Structures are given as structure tokens and as C-alpha cells.
Amino acid sequence: MEIQKRERIYYLGSLPPFLLVFAGDVVGLDHRWNQHGLGGDNLNGGCRALHPGPVSLLHWSGKGKPWDRVDAGKPCHLDFLWKVYDLFSPVSVAA
């Protein structure tokens, strides 16, 4: 990790070290389990669409965290999913 801090030796955040730890002993999950990508497109900052159907976990992967977007006045059409959990919002809706 010290080398990674000085110079980029791998990409994709924390995923490569986790894959090394598990040494390939992983199982793929149906995409409906994890709604990833809610953080948007890292290249152009655009919002992504939801997977069709039910999901079990909302994952704001990427740079577009809803708490940052709302504070910056650049909300995404998916931020309502997070807004109900915003403890600092003056109007918090019960989930």
C-alpha cells in the first residue's frame, strides 16, 4: 500500500488487493444483489440508470457520492435513494 501511495501500481481502488487476499476463491453474484455504479461515470460525471427489478444493496461506487453532489448543488436523479438516510438534512424522511 505504501508503494501504491507513491506511484500507481494498480487501478480499481481496493478491488485488486481484495482479490489477492481471496486468491480467486470468490463466487459471482447475480447483478440484482448489488446495485453498483450509483456514483456515476468517473470520466464524465454522468448518472447511471438502475438495474431493472429489485436490488438488495445500493452501492455508490465511483466519484459521484450523493452527499458531495447535493452539497455542491449538482444532484443526480438517483440521489433520492440516499436522501432518506441523510442525517444532516433539515428535512429527513423516514425510511
C-alpha positions as protocol buffer text, in pm:
chain_id: "A"
residue {
  index: 1
  type: MET
  ca { x: 0 y: 0 z: 0 }
}
residue {
  index: 2
  type: GLU
  ca { x: 292 y: 235 z: 63 }
}
residue {
  index: 3
  type: ILE
  ca { x: 408 y: 189 z: -297 }
}
residue {
  index: 4
  type: GLN
  ca { x: 53 y: 249 z: -421 }
}
residue {
  index: 5
  type: LYS
  ca { x: 50 y: 581 z: -234 }
}
residue {
  index: 6
  type: ARG
  ca { x: 372 y: 695 z: -405 }
}
residue {
  index: 7
  type: GLU
  ca { x: 305 y: 566 z: -755 }
}
residue {
  index: 8
  type: ARG
  ca { x: 5 y: 397 z: -908 }
}
residue {
  index: 9
  type: ILE
  ca { x: 80 y: 24 z: -947 }
}
residue {
  index: 10
  type: TYR
  ca { x: -283 y: -88 z: -988 }
}
residue {
  index: 11
  type: TYR
  ca { x: -622 y: 65 z: -1059 }
}
residue {
  index: 12
  type: LEU
  ca { x: -980 y: -8 z: -948 }
}
residue {
  index: 13
  type: GLY
  ca { x: -938 y: 113 z: -590 }
}
residue {
  index: 14
  type: SER
  ca { x: -937 y: -158 z: -324 }
}
residue {
  index: 15
  type: LEU
  ca { x: -1058 y: -439 z: -553 }
}
residue {
  index: 16
  type: PRO
  ca { x: -717 y: -580 z: -663 }
}
residue {
  index: 17
  type: PRO
  ca { x: -583 y: -627 z: -306 }
}
residue {
  index: 18
  type: PHE
  ca { x: -908 y: -796 z: -203 }
}
residue {
  index: 19
  type: LEU
  ca { x: -887 y: -1033 z: -499 }
}
residue {
  index: 20
  type: LEU
  ca { x: -531 y: -1123 z: -399 }
}
residue {
  index: 21
  type: VAL
  ca { x: -640 y: -1193 z: -41 }
}
residue {
  index: 22
  type: PHE
  ca { x: -913 y: -1430 z: -156 }
}
residue {
  index: 23
  type: ALA
  ca { x: -681 y: -1591 z: -416 }
}
residue {
  index: 24
  type: GLY
  ca { x: -963 y: -1645 z: -663 }
}
residue {
  index: 25
  type: ASP
  ca { x: -1186 y: -1818 z: -407 }
}
residue {
  index: 26
  type: VAL
  ca { x: -1485 y: -1599 z: -496 }
}
residue {
  index: 27
  type: VAL
  ca { x: -1832 y: -1659 z: -634 }
}
residue {
  index: 28
  type: GLY
  ca { x: -2012 y: -1430 z: -873 }
}
residue {
  index: 29
  type: LEU
  ca { x: -2346 y: -1290 z: -756 }
}
residue {
  index: 30
  type: ASP
  ca { x: -2649 y: -1205 z: -962 }
}
residue {
  index: 31
  type: HIS
  ca { x: -2640 y: -836 z: -1059 }
}
residue {
  index: 32
  type: ARG
  ca { x: -2970 y: -784 z: -874 }
}
residue {
  index: 33
  type: TRP
  ca { x: -2792 y: -838 z: -543 }
}
residue {
  index: 34
  type: ASN
  ca { x: -2566 y: -533 z: -575 }
}
residue {
  index: 35
  type: GLN
  ca { x: -2684 y: -213 z: -746 }
}
residue {
  index: 36
  type: HIS
  ca { x: -2335 y: -78 z: -811 }
}
residue {
  index: 37
  type: GLY
  ca { x: -2240 y: 227 z: -1012 }
}
residue {
  index: 38
  type: LEU
  ca { x: -2469 y: 476 z: -836 }
}
residue {
  index: 39
  type: GLY
  ca { x: -2168 y: 706 z: -807 }
}
residue {
  index: 40
  type: GLY
  ca { x: -2191 y: 764 z: -1179 }
}
residue {
  index: 41
  type: ASP
  ca { x: -1939 y: 764 z: -1457 }
}
residue {
  index: 42
  type: ASN
  ca { x: -1592 y: 861 z: -1332 }
}
residue {
  index: 43
  type: LEU
  ca { x: -1493 y: 1002 z: -1671 }
}
residue {
  index: 44
  type: ASN
  ca { x: -1777 y: 1245 z: -1740 }
}
residue {
  index: 45
  type: GLY
  ca { x: -1954 y: 1252 z: -1402 }
}
residue {
  index: 46
  type: GLY
  ca { x: -2286 y: 1144 z: -1550 }
}
residue {
  index: 47
  type: CYS
  ca { x: -2551 y: 950 z: -1360 }
}
residue {
  index: 48
  type: ARG
  ca { x: -2626 y: 588 z: -1442 }
}
residue {
  index: 49
  type: ALA
  ca { x: -2957 y: 407 z: -1460 }
}
residue {
  index: 50
  type: LEU
  ca { x: -3073 y: 150 z: -1206 }
}
residue {
  index: 51
  type: HIS
  ca { x: -3076 y: -222 z: -1285 }
}
residue {
  index: 52
  type: PRO
  ca { x: -3427 y: -335 z: -1372 }
}
residue {
  index: 53
  type: GLY
  ca { x: -3614 y: -510 z: -1093 }
}
residue {
  index: 54
  type: PRO
  ca { x: -3541 y: -543 z: -721 }
}
residue {
  index: 55
  type: VAL
  ca { x: -3195 y: -495 z: -568 }
}
residue {
  index: 56
  type: SER
  ca { x: -3061 y: -580 z: -222 }
}
residue {
  index: 57
  type: LEU
  ca { x: -2773 y: -335 z: -181 }
}
residue {
  index: 58
  type: LEU
  ca { x: -2727 y: 21 z: -306 }
}
residue {
  index: 59
  type: HIS
  ca { x: -2358 y: 91 z: -379 }
}
residue {
  index: 60
  type: TRP
  ca { x: -2239 y: 442 z: -464 }
}
residue {
  index: 61
  type: SER
  ca { x: -1917 y: 328 z: -627 }
}
residue {
  index: 62
  type: GLY
  ca { x: -1721 y: 587 z: -818 }
}
residue {
  index: 63
  type: LYS
  ca { x: -1656 y: 954 z: -751 }
}
residue {
  index: 64
  type: GLY
  ca { x: -2015 y: 1080 z: -753 }
}
residue {
  index: 65
  type: LYS
  ca { x: -2116 y: 1036 z: -390 }
}
residue {
  index: 66
  type: PRO
  ca { x: -2464 y: 1179 z: -330 }
}
residue {
  index: 67
  type: TRP
  ca { x: -2360 y: 1370 z: -18 }
}
residue {
  index: 68
  type: ASP
  ca { x: -2094 y: 1551 z: -224 }
}
residue {
  index: 69
  type: ARG
  ca { x: -2326 y: 1615 z: -520 }
}
residue {
  index: 70
  type: VAL
  ca { x: -2606 y: 1758 z: -305 }
}
residue {
  index: 71
  type: ASP
  ca { x: -2364 y: 1984 z: -116 }
}
residue {
  index: 72
  type: ALA
  ca { x: -2216 y: 2104 z: -447 }
}
residue {
  index: 73
  type: GLY
  ca { x: -2562 y: 2180 z: -589 }
}
residue {
  index: 74
  type: LYS
  ca { x: -2519 y: 1919 z: -865 }
}
residue {
  index: 75
  type: PRO
  ca { x: -2767 y: 1647 z: -769 }
}
residue {
  index: 76
  type: CYS
  ca { x: -2829 y: 1334 z: -972 }
}
residue {
  index: 77
  type: HIS
  ca { x: -3171 y: 1184 z: -1043 }
}
residue {
  index: 78
  type: LEU
  ca { x: -3080 y: 887 z: -817 }
}
residue {
  index: 79
  type: ASP
  ca { x: -2991 y: 1089 z: -507 }
}
residue {
  index: 80
  type: PHE
  ca { x: -3343 y: 1048 z: -368 }
}
residue {
  index: 81
  type: LEU
  ca { x: -3243 y: 688 z: -283 }
}
residue {
  index: 82
  type: TRP
  ca { x: -2982 y: 820 z: -40 }
}
residue {
  index: 83
  type: LYS
  ca { x: -3164 y: 1133 z: 77 }
}
residue {
  index: 84
  type: VAL
  ca { x: -3384 y: 942 z: 324 }
}
residue {
  index: 85
  type: TYR
  ca { x: -3069 y: 836 z: 514 }
}
residue {
  index: 86
  type: ASP
  ca { x: -2911 y: 1184 z: 524 }
}
residue {
  index: 87
  type: LEU
  ca { x: -2882 y: 1259 z: 896 }
}
residue {
  index: 88
  type: PHE
  ca { x: -2766 y: 1615 z: 828 }
}
residue {
  index: 89
  type: SER
  ca { x: -3059 y: 1710 z: 605 }
}
residue {
  index: 90
  type: PRO
  ca { x: -3304 y: 1955 z: 766 }
}
residue {
  index: 91
  type: VAL
  ca { x: -3590 y: 1752 z: 616 }
}
residue {
  index: 92
  type: SER
  ca { x: -3515 y: 1383 z: 662 }
}
residue {
  index: 93
  type: VAL
  ca { x: -3782 y: 1137 z: 551 }
}
residue {
  index: 94
  type: ALA
  ca { x: -3830 y: 817 z: 750 }
}
residue {
  index: 95
  type: ALA
  ca { x: -3742 y: 504 z: 551 }
}
